[in-house]
């Protein structure tokens, strides 16, 4: 048996490869998919907060977002209370994409494959364990 950190890393990398392959037919990269996921569940997020959640540098996120803005997937707006703060919103192209049946079906198929052989109880326990690991490592 190898070290738990290596096992988690291997599982993460396998998931990243699967995500890249899954979203490629929709002309979206894995990094862009991550942005879409966060904004889908937190539209209007600050640039800085998205950067923190993705664990990327500001220039890296800016490069990802520039392409997404050009494609109509993301819209940037200044915060109404602080013009220095940029808020990010799903654009029309992203809303259309993430609500399409093909995109949803493809995502559901990936999740089904990921949890193949798991009972519902095992799936819930696994998700709780991941959350607990994150909390432990982030000092929460």
N, C-alpha and C positions, 0 to 999 in steps of 0.2 A: 504494500500500500504506500502510495506517495503522500507527500505533505498536503494538508487541506488547502493551503494557499495555492498550490500548483493545480490541484483538482478544480478549484473554483475558477482559476485563470483559464484552464483548458475548456471548461464548460462555457465560460464567457466568450472565448474566442470562437468556439463552435457556433454559439448563438449569433455572434457578429457576422460570421460567414453566411449563416442562413438568412439573416436579415438582409444583407447586401444582395444575395441571390433573389430573395423574395421581392424586393422593391425595385430591382433593376428594370423589369418590364414597364414600370410606371415612370421611367426616367427620373428616379429619385435615388440618391445615394443613402447609405446607412446613416451618415452624419445628418443629412437633411431629414431623414425619417425621424431621428431623435428629436430634432427641433420641432417637427410637426407634432410628435407625441406630446411634448411638454406644452406646446401652445394649445393643443386640442384640450388639454386638461387644465390650462392656466392662461387663457388668452389675455393679453395685456401685460405679460410678464416683463419686468425690467431686463434690459440687456445684461446687466451685471449679475442678476439672479440666474438667468439662463446659463450664463458663462459658468457660474459656480456649480450648478446642477449637472452640467455636461463635463465639468472638470477639464476645460480647455482654456487657452489663453484668449485674451480679448482680440488680438489680430486673427487668430484661427476662427473664432466665432464670426467676426466681421466678414471674413472671406466666405464662409458658408452662407451667411445671411445676404451678402451682396448678390450672389447668384439666385437666391430664393426670392429676393425682392424683384430682380429683373424678370423672373418667371411668373410673378404674381402670386407666389406662395406665401410671402410674408410682407407685411406693411409695417413701417416704422413711423411712430408718432412721438412727438415730445410730450412728456408728462404735463398735464394741465397745471399742476402745482409747482413744478420745477422743470423749466425748459432745458436744463442740462441733462436730465434723465430721459433716456429713450425707452419707450415701451414698444413691445413687439406683438403683432396681431396676425392671426391667420388671414391670408389674402383670399380673394375669390377662387383662384385656381386651386388652392389647398383645400378650401371648403368643399369644392366640387370633387376633388380627388378622394379625400377621406370619407366622403359620404357615398362614393360610388360602390355599387354592389361588388364589382370585380375586386376592388381594393380591400373591402371588408372580408370577402370570401377568402382572398389570398392570406390575409392576416390571421383569420380564424384557422386556416389550414396549418399555418406555421405554429400557432399555439397548440393545436391538436397534436402535431408531430412532436413538439417539445415535451408535452406531457403524456406521450404515448406510454401505456402500461401503468400509469399512475391512477390510483383511485381518487375520487374527489377529496377524500379526507387527506390523503398523502399530498395532493396538490396544495390544499390549504395549509397544511403543516409546513411544506416546503416554502411557501410564500411568507409565512410567519417567521420561519427560520432566517430567510434572507433579510427580512426587515430587522430582525433582532441583531444579526451580524452587522448590518449597516449602522444601527444605533450604537452597538458596542464599540465599533471602530471610530465613529464620529464623536465618541465621548458622551453620548446621550443616555 
